[in-house]
Amino acid sequence: MKSSGIGVSDLDDRKAFIRWNNERYQEKCLRCWQGINEDKEEYWAVLKELYGDFPKDLFQRLMAVEYQGVF
């Protein structure tokens, strides 16, 4: 049987690197979602200032509108 040339320590290093990459990715995703939530709160405040108080479900519908082709 041929040896693949990959030792146990190499596999452990690769697993550690994959784990490290996964953690960085999850942290980045979390920061993105936090930024999105902060933006929604900011937009809610601006809309409330411009138009007064209106139901939150209406705001959620407005935020769900896709903006493809607008920019």
C-alpha positions as CSV (number, residue, x, y, z in Angstrom):
1,M,0.0,0.0,0.0
2,K,1.4,3.4,-0.9
3,S,1.8,6.1,1.7
4,S,0.1,9.4,1.0
5,G,3.0,11.3,2.6
6,I,0.7,13.0,5.1
7,G,1.6,12.4,8.7
8,V,-0.6,12.6,11.8
9,S,0.8,15.9,12.8
10,D,0.0,17.3,9.3
11,L,-3.6,16.2,9.6
12,D,-3.8,17.7,13.1
13,D,-2.4,21.0,11.7
14,R,-4.9,21.0,8.9
15,K,-7.8,20.3,11.3
16,A,-6.6,23.1,13.5
17,F,-6.3,25.5,10.5
18,I,-9.8,24.5,9.3
19,R,-11.2,25.1,12.8
20,W,-9.4,28.5,13.0
21,N,-10.8,29.5,9.6
22,N,-14.3,28.4,10.6
23,E,-14.2,30.5,13.8
24,R,-13.0,33.5,11.9
25,Y,-15.8,33.0,9.3
26,Q,-18.4,32.7,12.1
27,E,-17.1,35.9,13.8
28,K,-17.3,37.7,10.5
29,C,-20.8,36.6,9.9
30,L,-21.9,37.6,13.4
31,R,-20.4,41.1,12.8
32,C,-22.2,41.4,9.5
33,W,-25.6,40.4,11.1
34,Q,-25.0,42.8,14.0
35,G,-24.2,45.6,11.4
36,I,-27.4,44.8,9.5
37,N,-29.5,44.9,12.8
38,E,-27.9,48.2,13.7
39,D,-28.7,49.6,10.3
40,K,-32.3,48.5,10.6
41,E,-32.6,50.3,13.9
42,E,-31.1,53.4,12.4
43,Y,-33.5,53.3,9.4
44,W,-36.4,52.7,11.8
45,A,-35.5,55.8,13.7
46,V,-35.1,57.9,10.5
47,L,-38.5,56.7,9.1
48,K,-40.1,57.4,12.5
49,E,-38.7,60.9,12.4
50,L,-39.8,61.5,8.9
51,Y,-43.3,60.0,8.9
52,G,-44.1,59.7,12.6
53,D,-45.0,56.5,14.3
54,F,-46.4,53.6,12.3
55,P,-46.7,49.8,12.9
56,K,-43.4,47.8,13.1
57,D,-44.8,45.1,10.8
58,L,-45.1,47.8,8.1
59,F,-41.4,48.7,8.6
60,Q,-40.4,45.0,8.4
61,R,-42.3,44.7,5.1
62,L,-40.5,47.8,3.8
63,M,-37.1,46.4,4.9
64,A,-37.9,43.1,3.1
65,V,-38.2,44.8,-0.3
66,E,-35.3,43.8,-2.6
67,Y,-33.3,46.5,-4.2
68,Q,-31.9,44.7,-7.2
69,G,-31.6,46.9,-10.2
70,V,-32.1,50.1,-8.2
71,F,-28.4,51.0,-7.9
